[in-house]
Amino acid sequence: MPTLFEPIVDMLAGQPLFMMVGLLLLMMAIKVPIAVAMGMASIAYLLVTGANLRLVAQTTISNLNSFTLLAIPFFVLAGELMNASGVSERLIGLAQVFVGHVRGGLAHVNVVTSTLMAGMSGSAAADAAMTSRVLNPVMVKRGYSPEYAAAVTAASATIGPIIPPSIPMVLVGVVNELSVGRLFFGGVVPGLLMTGGMMVLIWFQAKRRGFEASPRATFPQIVTATRRAILPMFAPVIILGGMMGGLFTPTEAAVVAVVYMGGLGAFAYRTIGWAALNSALLNTVSITARIMFIVAMAGLFGWVLTAEQVVNRMGDFLGANIGSGAMLLLWLNVLFLLLGCLLNLVTLVILLSPVVFPLVYSFGIDPIHFGVVMVLNLMI
């Protein structure tokens, strides 16, 4: 005798892909964490189609089995140690003496500080957390609205993963088997252009909004601020110089960044004690676990899409309807901008890469260039 649920099961078995996507959208609508939503939707697909559930363990573990992914926890820890050691305040002081006297000075300081920190942490969250804690209250006291201060901080923090080192570019390199080092260096010029563009916009806004500038720093103040920030400024030189010279890989560069930042905080500045170190380690574990959980579940979801040949179908459709590489870049950038408003970067990199990178290769677009474009757009 058929049960009440058999017709429903039969219907879902006929359209398992639509069922999986519908379940994913439903869980996202009720605020289920994206990693859990992708994992549950994928497992539901496997149950309906009668696939072996061993695929869950095999696929998720294989997605995390990458030496390059080790760079992520180390770069996260480097950012945590940077904030705990007081390096951020030193960088803010350096930016203040050089650009604080420009109209809208504190907003310029915000952007320049994010640019300086970008060469050390590789994380937008770490940059935004420290800048908002230290600089935003000062901006509000000096007449900037809280909304404007927060907007400048959020916008400038996106420079962090563009200028190397960069956690998102590690993910793009791992997923698409690209050189992480080349992706790092590909982000230098776009990151500096973002810095310049934001500062030009702030200058025009400052005139319209009547923002005041700080007094110009004296020569002794410039010398003092430079001396206080000189050791942290060696961090990007060591990281990038070591990779360019072939002394270490991007993963090993992340370890070097941790050792250098930890040494500054523990021995040079004596600002990192056991309590601060414990807090930095706990935050690193928490952030890394969230990223890796998303990577694992997105990999399982991507396996289902591949099994259903969604990747090939979308690739064939786009390839047949787009006539040039320029048009492909245009449409993909619009797609990235829209999807980036809904899902986080980690998820989108893993889900979209199998679809878009084969198209990029077929149109002769340099994958390193496209990887930088992808990260920059999704960071918005």
Backbone hydrogen bonds, N-H to C=O, Kabsch-Sander energy under -0.5 kcal/mol:
donor,donor_aa,acceptor,acceptor_aa,energy
6,E,3,T,-0.7
9,V,5,F,-2.6
10,D,6,E,-2.9
11,M,7,P,-2.2
12,L,8,I,-2.5
13,A,9,V,-2.5
14,G,10,D,-1.2
15,Q,11,M,-0.9
15,Q,12,L,-0.5
19,M,15,Q,-2.1
20,M,16,P,-2.4
21,V,17,L,-2.5
22,G,18,F,-2.7
23,L,19,M,-2.6
24,L,20,M,-2.3
25,L,21,V,-2.5
26,L,22,G,-2.3
27,M,23,L,-2.4
28,M,24,L,-2.3
29,A,25,L,-2.2
30,I,26,L,-1.4
31,K,28,M,-1.5
32,V,27,M,-2.9
37,A,33,P,-2.7
38,M,34,I,-2.5
39,G,35,A,-2.2
40,M,36,V,-2.9
41,A,37,A,-2.3
42,S,38,M,-2.2
43,I,39,G,-2.4
44,A,40,M,-2.3
45,Y,41,A,-1.8
46,L,42,S,-2.2
47,L,43,I,-2.4
48,V,44,A,-2.4
49,T,45,Y,-2.3
50,G,46,L,-0.7
50,G,47,L,-0.5
51,A,46,L,-1.9
55,L,52,N,-1.9
56,V,53,L,-1.4
57,A,53,L,-0.7
58,Q,54,R,-2.6
59,T,55,L,-2.8
60,T,56,V,-2.0
61,I,57,A,-2.2
62,S,58,Q,-2.0
63,N,59,T,-1.8
64,L,60,T,-0.9
64,L,61,I,-0.6
65,N,61,I,-0.9
66,S,64,L,-2.1
70,L,67,F,-1.6
71,A,68,T,-2.1
72,I,69,L,-1.5
74,F,70,L,-1.2
75,F,71,A,-2.7
76,V,72,I,-2.4
77,L,73,P,-2.4
78,A,74,F,-2.4
79,G,75,F,-2.0
80,E,76,V,-2.2
81,L,77,L,-2.7
82,M,78,A,-2.1
83,N,79,G,-2.0
84,A,80,E,-2.4
85,S,81,L,-2.2
86,G,83,N,-0.7
87,V,82,M,-1.3
88,S,82,M,-0.9
90,R,86,G,-1.4
91,L,87,V,-2.2
92,I,88,S,-2.4
93,G,89,E,-2.1
94,L,90,R,-1.9
95,A,91,L,-2.5
96,Q,92,I,-2.3
97,V,93,G,-1.6
98,F,94,L,-1.1
99,V,95,A,-2.5
100,G,95,A,-0.5
100,G,96,Q,-1.7
102,V,99,V,-1.4
105,G,102,V,-0.9
107,A,104,G,-0.8
108,H,104,G,-1.9
109,V,105,G,-2.8
110,N,106,L,-2.0
111,V,107,A,-1.9
112,V,108,H,-2.8
113,T,109,V,-2.7
114,S,110,N,-1.9
115,T,111,V,-1.9
116,L,112,V,-2.4
117,M,113,T,-2.7
118,A,114,S,-1.6
119,G,115,T,-0.7
119,G,116,L,-0.8
120,M,117,M,-2.0
121,S,117,M,-2.0
127,D,123,S,-1.7
128,A,124,A,-2.8
129,A,125,A,-2.4
130,M,126,A,-1.9
131,T,127,D,-2.4
132,S,128,A,-2.5
133,R,129,A,-1.4
134,V,130,M,-2.4
135,L,131,T,-2.3
136,N,131,T,-1.4
139,M,135,L,-2.3
140,V,136,N,-2.3
141,K,137,P,-2.0
142,R,138,V,-1.5
143,G,140,V,-1.5
144,Y,139,M,-2.3
149,A,145,S,-2.5
150,A,146,P,-2.3
151,A,147,E,-2.3
152,V,148,Y,-2.6
153,T,149,A,-2.1
154,A,150,A,-2.6
155,A,151,A,-2.6
156,S,152,V,-2.8
157,A,153,T,-1.8
158,T,154,A,-0.6
158,T,155,A,-1.0
159,I,156,S,-1.6
160,G,157,A,-1.2
162,I,159,I,-1.6
163,I,159,I,-2.2
167,I,122,G,-2.1
170,V,166,S,-1.2
171,L,167,I,-1.7
172,V,168,P,-2.3
173,G,169,M,-2.4
174,V,170,V,-2.4
175,V,171,L,-2.8
176,N,172,V,-1.9
177,E,173,G,-0.6
177,E,174,V,-0.6
178,L,173,G,-2.0
180,V,178,L,-0.6
183,L,179,S,-2.0
184,F,180,V,-2.6
185,F,181,G,-2.2
186,G,182,R,-1.9
187,G,183,L,-0.8
187,G,184,F,-1.3
188,V,185,F,-1.1
191,G,187,G,-2.1
192,L,188,V,-2.1
193,L,189,V,-2.5
194,M,190,P,-2.3
195,T,191,G,-2.0
196,G,192,L,-2.4
197,G,193,L,-2.7
198,M,194,M,-2.5
199,M,195,T,-2.1
200,V,196,G,-2.1
201,L,197,G,-2.1
202,I,198,M,-2.6
203,W,199,M,-2.1
204,F,200,V,-1.8
205,Q,201,L,-2.5
206,A,202,I,-2.9
207,K,203,W,-1.5
208,R,204,F,-1.8
209,R,205,Q,-2.8
210,G,206,A,-1.2
211,F,206,A,-1.7
214,S,100,G,-2.3
222,I,218,T,-2.2
223,V,219,F,-2.5
224,T,220,P,-2.5
225,A,221,Q,-2.6
226,T,222,I,-2.4
227,R,223,V,-2.6
228,R,224,T,-2.3
229,A,225,A,-1.4
230,I,226,T,-0.9
233,M,229,A,-1.8
234,F,230,I,-0.6
234,F,231,L,-1.3
235,A,232,P,-1.7
237,V,233,M,-0.7
238,I,234,F,-2.7
239,I,235,A,-2.7
240,L,236,P,-2.7
241,G,237,V,-2.1
242,G,238,I,-2.2
243,M,239,I,-1.7
244,M,240,L,-2.8
245,G,241,G,-2.3
246,G,243,M,-0.9
247,L,242,G,-2.4
248,F,242,G,-1.0
253,A,249,T,-2.6
254,A,250,P,-1.6
255,V,251,T,-1.3
256,V,252,E,-2.3
257,A,253,A,-2.3
258,V,254,A,-1.8
259,V,255,V,-2.5
260,Y,256,V,-2.7
261,M,257,A,-2.7
262,G,258,V,-2.8
263,G,259,V,-2.3
264,L,260,Y,-2.3
265,G,261,M,-2.3
266,A,262,G,-2.6
267,F,263,G,-2.3
268,A,263,G,-1.6
269,Y,264,L,-3.2
270,R,264,L,-0.5
271,T,265,G,-2.4
272,I,265,G,-1.9
273,G,271,T,-0.7
277,L,273,G,-2.4
278,N,274,W,-2.6
279,S,275,A,-2.2
280,A,276,A,-2.4
281,L,277,L,-2.4
282,L,278,N,-2.4
283,N,279,S,-2.4
284,T,280,A,-2.1
285,V,281,L,-2.4
286,S,282,L,-2.3
287,I,283,N,-2.7
288,T,284,T,-2.7
289,A,285,V,-2.5
290,R,286,S,-1.8
291,I,287,I,-2.2
292,M,288,T,-2.9
293,F,289,A,-2.2
294,I,290,R,-2.0
295,V,291,I,-2.5
296,A,292,M,-2.6
297,M,293,F,-2.4
298,A,294,I,-2.9
299,G,295,V,-1.8
300,L,296,A,-1.7
301,F,297,M,-2.5
302,G,298,A,-2.6
303,W,299,G,-1.8
304,V,300,L,-1.7
305,L,301,F,-2.0
306,T,302,G,-2.2
307,A,303,W,-2.6
308,E,304,V,-2.1
309,Q,306,T,-1.6
310,V,305,L,-2.5
311,V,305,L,-0.6
313,R,309,Q,-2.3
314,M,310,V,-2.8
315,G,311,V,-2.4
316,D,312,N,-2.7
317,F,313,R,-2.4
318,L,314,M,-2.7
319,G,315,G,-2.6
320,A,316,D,-1.9
321,N,317,F,-1.3
322,I,318,L,-1.3
328,L,324,S,-2.0
329,L,325,G,-2.5
330,L,326,A,-2.1
331,W,327,M,-2.7
332,L,328,L,-2.6
333,N,329,L,-2.2
334,V,330,L,-1.9
335,L,331,W,-2.4
336,F,332,L,-2.9
337,L,333,N,-2.3
338,L,334,V,-2.1
339,L,335,L,-2.8
340,G,336,F,-2.6
341,C,337,L,-0.5
341,C,338,L,-1.0
342,L,339,L,-1.6
343,L,339,L,-2.6
348,L,344,N,-2.0
349,V,345,L,-2.8
350,I,346,V,-1.8
351,L,347,T,-2.3
352,L,348,L,-2.9
353,S,349,V,-1.5
355,V,352,L,-1.2
356,V,352,L,-2.7
357,F,353,S,-2.0
359,L,355,V,-0.7
360,V,356,V,-2.3
361,Y,357,F,-2.5
362,S,358,P,-2.2
363,F,359,L,-1.7
364,G,361,Y,-1.5
365,I,360,V,-2.3
370,F,366,D,-2.4
371,G,367,P,-2.5
372,V,368,I,-2.0
373,V,369,H,-2.2
374,M,370,F,-2.8
375,V,371,G,-2.2
376,L,372,V,-2.7
377,N,373,V,-2.5
378,L,374,M,-2.4
379,M,375,V,-1.8
380,I,376,L,-0.7
380,I,377,N,-1.2
